[in-house]
């Protein structure tokens, strides 16, 4: 009789422990929610950056439309695509890091 009096509270504590553990660490638990919130914050920042890039690209494209063609933008894009420069342009060359030579072939092979 004494053992049967402890069975229900023991089962209830076991069930509460089981659900409590999964509430904290489960796939849909509190830790997973915190991870999703952090990921949401990172992706929100990334979205803001992408919207800024999109706005810049849309502005550049609008400058190249036939209705509102900007001569400076056209000149800039033509020079970049054709890799040409005007004789009055000042060109600044960047030094490139030397490329290390490939490893020598092993003569013992």
C-alpha positions as MATLAB code, in Angstrom:
seq = 'XXXXXXXXXXXXXXXXXXXXXXXXXXXXXXXXXXXXXXXXXXXXXXXXXXXXXXXXXXXXXXXXXXXXXXXXXXXXXXXXXXXXXXXXXXXXXXXXXXXXXXXXXXXXX';
ca = [
       0.000    0.000    0.000;
       2.839    2.329    0.821;
       4.538    1.750   -2.542;
       1.343    2.477   -4.490;
       1.011    5.845   -2.727;
       4.366    6.917   -4.255;
       3.696    5.692   -7.783;
       1.499    8.612   -8.911;
       3.759   11.388   -7.533;
       6.808    9.569   -8.938;
       5.211    9.306  -12.389;
       4.093   12.953  -12.212;
       7.630   14.089  -11.302;
       9.049   11.976  -14.117;
       6.628   13.441  -16.664;
       7.307   16.986  -15.398;
      11.064   16.371  -15.659;
      10.727   14.956  -19.155;
       8.648   17.895  -20.412;
      10.811   20.402  -18.544;
      13.978   19.026  -20.140;
      12.487   19.180  -23.627;
      11.075   22.643  -22.949;
      14.627   23.816  -22.363;
      16.663   21.810  -24.910;
      14.230   20.384  -27.447;
      13.983   21.218  -31.145;
      11.285   23.780  -30.339;
      12.561   24.658  -26.853;
      13.873   27.842  -25.304;
      17.443   27.370  -26.559;
      16.222   26.812  -30.120;
      14.077   29.929  -29.866;
      17.050   32.002  -28.665;
      19.140   30.663  -31.558;
      16.380   31.588  -34.018;
      16.158   35.096  -32.552;
      19.926   35.580  -32.965;
      19.753   34.288  -36.519;
      16.815   36.608  -37.219;
      18.864   39.597  -36.034;
      21.799   38.627  -38.276;
      19.551   38.112  -41.287;
      17.749   41.412  -40.632;
      21.096   43.218  -40.771;
      22.037   41.351  -43.932;
      18.685   42.252  -45.490;
      19.259   45.938  -44.728;
      22.667   45.758  -46.440;
      21.191   44.016  -49.471;
      18.434   46.626  -49.730;
      21.094   49.329  -49.715;
      22.993   47.578  -52.511;
      19.763   47.128  -54.448;
      18.975   50.827  -54.093;
      22.453   51.754  -55.350;
      22.124   49.407  -58.323;
      18.666   50.743  -59.173;
      20.023   54.297  -59.041;
      22.911   53.350  -61.356;
      20.555   51.606  -63.769;
      18.216   54.595  -63.801;
      21.178   56.796  -64.783;
      21.815   54.551  -67.786;
      18.222   54.581  -69.094;
      17.710   56.321  -72.449;
      15.202   58.771  -70.931;
      17.686   60.067  -68.367;
      21.097   59.132  -69.713;
      23.885   60.622  -67.613;
      26.942   61.247  -69.826;
      29.352   60.810  -66.918;
      27.874   57.438  -66.001;
      27.968   56.326  -69.637;
      31.602   57.423  -69.943;
      32.539   55.665  -66.694;
      30.918   52.367  -67.709;
      32.356   52.481  -71.249;
      35.875   53.033  -69.919;
      35.499   50.254  -67.369;
      34.166   47.763  -69.915;
      36.623   48.655  -72.690;
      39.545   49.101  -70.268;
      40.426   52.457  -71.829;
      41.465   55.805  -70.380;
      41.504   59.376  -71.644;
      44.907   60.982  -72.201;
      44.203   63.498  -69.399;
      43.206   60.842  -66.848;
      45.391   60.171  -63.824;
      45.869   56.430  -63.386;
      47.029   54.971  -60.088;
      48.373   51.439  -60.329;
      48.090   49.128  -57.338;
      50.952   46.792  -56.593;
      50.017   43.164  -56.580;
      51.449   40.705  -54.132;
      53.904   38.372  -55.865;
      52.491   34.952  -56.570;
      54.601   32.236  -54.952;
      56.044   29.740  -57.435;
      54.385   26.335  -57.545;
      56.164   23.633  -55.565;
      58.819   21.818  -57.529;
      58.002   18.357  -58.749;
      59.535   15.582  -56.684;
      62.311   13.967  -58.836;
      62.112   10.707  -56.824;
      58.713    9.815  -58.207;
];
